[in-house]
Amino acid sequence: MFFAANIGASGAAASMGISYGAGVVKRQLALFLCSIAVFLGAYLGGGEVVKTIGSGIVPSSTFTNAIALIVLASAALSLFLANFFGIPLSTSEVAVGAVVGAGIVYQSVYISHLIWIALFWLLSPLAAFLIAVAAANLLKLKVFQTWTAKPQAGLILAILVVFMGLFEAFSAGMNNVANAVGPLVAASLMGKRDAVLWGGLAVAAGACFFGHRVIETNGKKITALKLEEGCIISGTGAGIVTTASIFGIPIPLTQITTSSIIGIGFAKQGSEVLKKDIVVQLLTVWAVSPVLSMVLSYTIIQLVIEQNIYPIVVMVGMLISVFGVISLMKKTPSMGAAVTKSNVAKEQ
């Protein structure tokens, strides 16, 4: 429940950031509306993703009470480490990674299901990017610019951006509540209906009572966006995440929202926006997120449950080798430059 509350505070509250940042609704009202929408999304539509987290990636028999606790702890620890270092992570990615780590220990991962989820992770941000580019280009048409200049357009767009924000919060509830309660259902600690009820309440409470800083930060960051652009971002993210939730696929809303923002930037600035360091950093984080929680889950289970230290020794050796190679690769250009300077000096 604590994990679910943090999910609500960090993710669900951000869905109303556009409405709050544009001054359409007050902060507390935005958080209250968000909490209602996220609870309804979790309670009415969160069951399919709960099923996937609990039994669609590894067999439900894999989850004992101890394994469920380790999976949740690994996901929560990954988020904590990411927050400590200032790296934005997706709860869906770390939850799936932690479950896969447990599956690897017992060689029980449903590879085909995992590939399907990974494909969705790759294709959905691309789809969000393309949709945002197309929509942003449509907004450039004279007919839209003429309409948005009319006085009544502001009121219509304000209502629409609030609706899209609530739709995004609803979709976040559908998808994200499973990250906290899926392992509990698999371990038979809770029934699915009770899990989505209490998980939904915890996510809603987190959004309402602990989402103030998130929505403040998110609102300030997006104030440069126009209301119509905000509608594109929220609507695209909500539509894709809702579709994924119907099929029971845990999907990172953060990636989709970010891809939509990049798509709008691409429509305005062209390919220059893709060359920014932040884009490369985001892509790296998206790849590292599930691996981090997977390694944590695998390591803790091997040490605590299986009491097997040998895989850990191999893993440590591999990490030392990788960091050693990276260190050598960084030093090689400078060493080469030093040798060249030395040869030039000798020739002179």
KAVENVEN-V494754 format. One record per pair of residues at least 12 apart in sequence whose ideal C-beta (glycine too) atoms are under 6 Angstrom apart, sorted by the first residue. I is the first residue (numbers start at 0). J is the second residue. Records with the same first field share a line. If there is no record, write none. Layout:
I=J  J
This chain:
0=201
2=71  75  179
3=179  198  201  202
4=201  204  205
6=90  175  202
7=202  205  206
8=205  209  210
9=213
10=171  175
11=33  37  168  171  202  206
12=33  206  210  213  214
13=213  217
14=33  164  167  168  171
15=29  33  164
16=214  217  218  221
17=160  164  221  229
18=160  161  164
19=214  218
20=218  221  222
21=226
23=157  161
30=207  210
31=207
33=168  206
34=203  206  207
36=165  168  169
37=168  171  172  202  203  206
38=199  203
40=169  172  173
41=172  176  195  199  202
42=195  196  199
44=173  244
45=173  176  177  195
46=191  195
47=247
48=174  177  244  247  249
49=177  181  184  191
50=247
51=247
52=177  181
53=181  184  185
54=185
55=112
56=98  109  112
57=98  102  107  108
58=107
59=185
61=101  105  107
62=182  185  186
64=186
65=304
66=101
67=182  186
69=299  300
70=97  98  101  182  296
71=182
73=97  292  295  296
74=93  94  97  292
76=295
77=93  291  292
86=284
88=288
89=251  253  288
90=175  178
91=178  249  250  251
92=251  288  289
93=288  292
94=178
95=249  289
96=289  292  293
97=292  296
99=293
100=293  296  297
101=296  300
103=297
104=297  300
116=248
119=248  250
123=239  255
124=254  255  258
127=235  255  258  259
128=258  262
130=235
131=231  235  259  262  263
132=262  265  266
134=231
135=263  266
136=266
138=227
156=226  227
159=230
160=226  229  230
163=230  233  234
164=233
166=237
167=233  236  237
170=237  240  241
171=252
173=244
174=240  244  250
176=198  199  202
179=198
180=194  198
228=263
232=259
235=259
236=252  255  256
239=255
240=252
254=285
